[in-house]
């Protein structure tokens, strides 16, 4: 009987505290950041301008596992480290860029022209070892505001204009040859094994939630610094809660001393 009452009290404590988690789960999409849209398909019409200055439909450019990353080429913040990370993992990967997978970099600033995109690409090619494969397999595009809205909404890329610049997160999105979103990798540094696993899974048509999604509980996006920062308040509250539950259970279930 004592154990039953203790169990009821414990469940009551957990239920009383659970609205914190439920409120967090049911919160609205962030104004700035990444919202994963796994197993969803890209829109049928997203018109982009390629390096030859030709307007093409984005889905016609995808015939193999593809990385899509949204940047703007004038970005003074996270875009350059992101593309540095892409260039670095391409060089370190044992996969064949252009054959096993491809990378499509799209500007989400409609004021940017294709000449700026081509100059940006040339800068990265100059730093890379795999220049020939990157020339063909890493493609740069610009687009108009309507198509930009379609692709950013489709992949869950949330950003906000701030003066002449934008506040945004850093992420790459994997889609398969059927144009289905399979995986996200957030941040600016990527391991070759992460890239290879993501490409293999996309090639199989499988989707996989990113580990970074789990870490979102511990990290919050700082739009000012354009980086993910440790959420000390949330972590401290969770640790205190866990400690309180452990102490509560210990006091209930600890063996009682026998009277002499």
C-alpha positions as CSV (number, residue, x, y, z in Angstrom):
1,X,0.0,0.0,0.0
2,X,2.8,2.4,0.9
3,X,4.6,1.6,-2.4
4,X,1.3,2.3,-4.3
5,X,0.9,5.7,-2.6
6,X,4.5,6.5,-3.4
7,X,4.0,5.6,-7.0
8,X,0.9,7.8,-7.3
9,X,2.8,10.7,-5.6
10,X,5.7,10.3,-8.1
11,X,3.4,10.2,-11.1
12,X,1.6,13.3,-9.8
13,X,4.9,15.1,-9.5
14,X,6.0,14.2,-13.0
15,X,2.6,15.2,-14.4
16,X,2.7,18.5,-12.5
17,X,6.1,19.3,-14.0
18,X,5.4,18.0,-17.5
19,X,3.6,21.2,-18.8
20,X,7.0,22.7,-19.1
21,X,8.0,20.1,-21.7
22,X,4.6,20.2,-23.4
23,X,4.6,24.0,-23.7
24,X,8.0,23.8,-25.2
25,X,6.9,21.1,-27.8
26,X,3.8,23.1,-28.8
27,X,5.6,26.4,-29.2
28,X,5.4,28.1,-32.5
29,X,8.1,27.8,-35.1
30,X,11.1,30.0,-34.4
31,X,11.3,33.3,-36.2
32,X,15.0,32.6,-37.0
33,X,16.4,29.1,-37.2
34,X,15.7,25.7,-38.8
35,X,12.4,23.7,-38.7
36,X,12.9,20.2,-40.1
37,X,10.5,19.1,-42.8
38,X,11.6,15.5,-43.2
39,X,9.8,13.3,-45.8
40,X,8.3,16.4,-47.4
41,X,8.9,17.2,-51.1
42,X,10.3,20.3,-52.7
43,X,7.8,22.6,-54.5
44,X,7.3,21.8,-58.2
45,X,8.2,25.4,-59.3
46,X,11.2,27.1,-57.8
47,X,12.8,29.2,-60.5
48,X,16.5,30.0,-60.1
49,X,19.1,31.6,-62.3
50,X,22.2,29.4,-62.9
51,X,25.8,30.3,-63.5
52,X,25.2,30.6,-67.2
53,X,22.5,33.2,-66.5
54,X,19.7,30.9,-67.5
55,X,16.5,30.6,-65.5
56,X,15.8,26.9,-64.6
57,X,13.4,25.0,-62.4
58,X,15.2,23.8,-59.2
59,X,13.7,20.3,-59.3
60,X,15.1,19.8,-62.8
61,X,18.6,20.3,-61.4
62,X,18.2,17.4,-58.9
63,X,18.9,13.9,-60.3
64,X,21.0,12.5,-57.4
65,X,21.5,13.0,-53.7
66,X,21.7,16.7,-53.3
67,X,22.8,19.2,-50.6
68,X,20.9,22.5,-50.6
69,X,22.2,25.4,-48.6
70,X,20.8,28.8,-48.4
71,X,23.1,31.8,-48.0
72,X,23.5,35.3,-49.2
73,X,26.8,36.2,-50.8
74,X,27.3,39.6,-49.1
75,X,26.9,38.0,-45.7
76,X,29.4,39.3,-43.1
77,X,28.6,36.6,-40.6
78,X,27.9,32.8,-40.7
79,X,27.6,32.3,-44.5
80,X,31.3,32.3,-45.1
81,X,32.1,29.8,-42.3
82,X,29.3,27.6,-43.6
83,X,30.7,27.6,-47.1
84,X,34.2,27.1,-45.8
85,X,32.8,24.0,-44.0
86,X,31.3,22.7,-47.2
87,X,34.5,23.2,-49.2
88,X,36.5,21.5,-46.4
89,X,34.3,18.4,-46.2
90,X,34.2,18.1,-50.0
91,X,38.0,18.0,-50.1
92,X,38.1,15.5,-47.2
93,X,35.3,13.2,-48.5
94,X,36.1,10.0,-50.4
95,X,32.9,10.4,-52.4
96,X,32.8,11.8,-56.0
97,X,31.2,15.2,-56.1
98,X,29.1,15.5,-59.2
99,X,28.6,11.8,-59.4
100,X,27.7,10.5,-55.9
101,X,26.2,13.8,-54.8
102,X,26.0,17.5,-55.6
103,X,25.7,20.8,-53.8
104,X,23.3,23.6,-54.7
105,X,24.0,26.9,-53.0
106,X,21.2,29.4,-53.4
107,X,21.1,33.0,-52.4
108,X,18.0,34.0,-50.4
109,X,18.7,37.7,-51.1
110,X,16.7,38.6,-54.3
111,X,18.8,41.7,-54.8
112,X,21.9,39.6,-55.5
113,X,22.9,38.9,-59.1
114,X,24.5,35.8,-60.7
115,X,27.9,37.7,-61.2
116,X,28.2,38.0,-57.5
117,X,27.4,34.3,-57.1
118,X,30.0,33.3,-59.7
119,X,32.7,35.5,-58.1
120,X,31.9,33.8,-54.7
121,X,32.2,30.4,-56.2
122,X,35.6,31.3,-57.9
123,X,36.9,32.3,-54.5
124,X,36.1,28.9,-52.9
125,X,37.3,26.9,-55.9
126,X,40.7,28.7,-55.6
127,X,41.1,27.3,-52.1
128,X,40.0,23.8,-52.8
129,X,42.0,20.7,-53.8
130,X,39.1,19.1,-55.7
131,X,38.7,22.1,-58.1
132,X,37.6,20.1,-61.1
133,X,34.8,18.2,-59.4
134,X,33.7,21.2,-57.4
135,X,33.4,23.3,-60.6
136,X,30.8,20.8,-61.9
137,X,29.3,19.5,-58.8
138,X,29.0,22.6,-56.6
139,X,26.5,24.9,-58.3
140,X,25.6,28.5,-57.3
141,X,22.2,30.2,-58.0
142,X,20.3,33.4,-57.4
143,X,16.5,33.8,-57.5
144,X,13.5,36.1,-57.1
145,X,11.6,36.8,-54.0
146,X,8.7,34.5,-54.9
147,X,10.8,31.4,-55.5
148,X,13.0,32.2,-52.5
149,X,9.9,32.2,-50.3
150,X,8.9,28.8,-51.7
151,X,12.2,27.1,-51.2
152,X,12.9,28.5,-47.7
153,X,9.4,27.7,-46.5
154,X,9.7,24.2,-48.0
155,X,12.9,23.3,-46.2
156,X,12.1,25.2,-43.0
157,X,14.8,27.9,-43.3
158,X,13.7,30.8,-41.1
159,X,15.4,34.2,-41.4
160,X,14.7,37.8,-40.9
161,X,15.9,41.0,-42.6
162,X,17.9,43.4,-40.3
163,X,18.8,46.6,-42.1
164,X,20.8,45.7,-45.2
165,X,21.6,42.2,-43.8
166,X,19.8,39.1,-42.6
167,X,19.6,37.2,-39.3
168,X,19.7,33.5,-40.0
169,X,21.1,30.1,-38.9
170,X,23.5,27.8,-40.7
171,X,22.4,24.5,-42.1
172,X,22.6,22.1,-45.1
173,X,19.7,20.1,-46.3
174,X,19.9,16.7,-48.0
175,X,17.3,15.8,-50.6
176,X,17.1,12.6,-52.7
177,X,16.7,12.2,-56.4
178,X,12.9,12.2,-55.9
179,X,13.2,15.7,-54.4
180,X,12.2,14.5,-50.9
181,X,13.9,16.1,-47.8
182,X,15.9,13.4,-46.0
183,X,18.2,15.0,-43.5
184,X,19.6,18.2,-42.0
185,X,23.1,19.0,-40.7
186,X,23.3,22.2,-38.7
187,X,26.3,24.3,-38.0
188,X,29.4,25.3,-40.1
189,X,31.6,22.2,-39.6
190,X,30.8,18.8,-41.0
191,X,32.6,15.5,-40.7
192,X,33.3,13.4,-43.8
193,X,31.5,10.4,-42.2
194,X,28.4,12.6,-41.5
195,X,28.4,13.6,-45.1
196,X,28.8,10.1,-46.4
197,X,26.1,8.6,-44.2
198,X,23.7,11.4,-45.2
199,X,24.4,10.9,-48.9
200,X,24.0,7.1,-48.6
201,X,20.7,7.5,-46.6
202,X,19.4,9.9,-49.2
203,X,20.4,7.6,-52.0
204,X,18.4,4.8,-50.3
205,X,15.4,7.2,-50.0
206,X,15.6,7.1,-46.2
207,X,15.1,10.1,-43.9
208,X,16.8,10.6,-40.5
209,X,16.4,13.3,-37.9
210,X,19.5,15.2,-37.1
211,X,21.3,14.7,-33.8
212,X,21.4,18.5,-33.6
213,X,17.6,18.4,-33.2
214,X,18.1,16.7,-29.8
215,X,20.7,19.3,-28.9
216,X,18.2,22.1,-29.5
217,X,16.9,21.5,-26.0
218,X,20.4,22.5,-24.7
219,X,21.1,25.3,-27.2
220,X,19.3,28.4,-28.3
221,X,19.9,30.4,-31.5
222,X,21.3,33.9,-30.8
223,X,20.3,36.1,-33.8
224,X,22.7,38.8,-32.7
225,X,25.8,36.7,-32.6
226,X,24.4,34.4,-35.3
227,X,25.4,31.3,-33.4
228,X,23.9,28.6,-31.1
229,X,24.6,29.3,-27.5
230,X,24.3,27.1,-24.4
231,X,20.9,27.6,-22.7
232,X,22.2,27.7,-19.1
233,X,18.8,28.5,-17.6
234,X,17.0,25.6,-19.2
235,X,19.8,23.1,-18.4
236,X,20.0,24.3,-14.8
237,X,16.3,24.0,-14.3
238,X,16.3,20.5,-15.8
239,X,19.2,19.4,-13.5
240,X,17.5,20.8,-10.4
241,X,14.3,19.1,-11.4
242,X,16.0,15.8,-11.9
243,X,17.9,16.1,-8.5
244,X,14.6,16.9,-6.8
245,X,12.9,13.8,-8.2
246,X,15.9,11.6,-7.2
247,X,15.8,13.0,-3.6
248,X,12.1,12.6,-3.5
249,X,12.2,9.0,-4.6
250,X,15.1,8.3,-2.2
251,X,13.2,9.6,0.8
252,X,10.1,7.5,-0.1
253,X,11.8,4.2,-0.8
254,X,14.7,4.2,1.6
255,X,14.5,1.3,4.0
256,X,13.3,2.3,7.5
257,X,15.3,1.5,10.5
258,X,14.0,-1.2,12.8
259,X,13.2,-0.1,16.4
260,X,15.3,-1.7,19.1
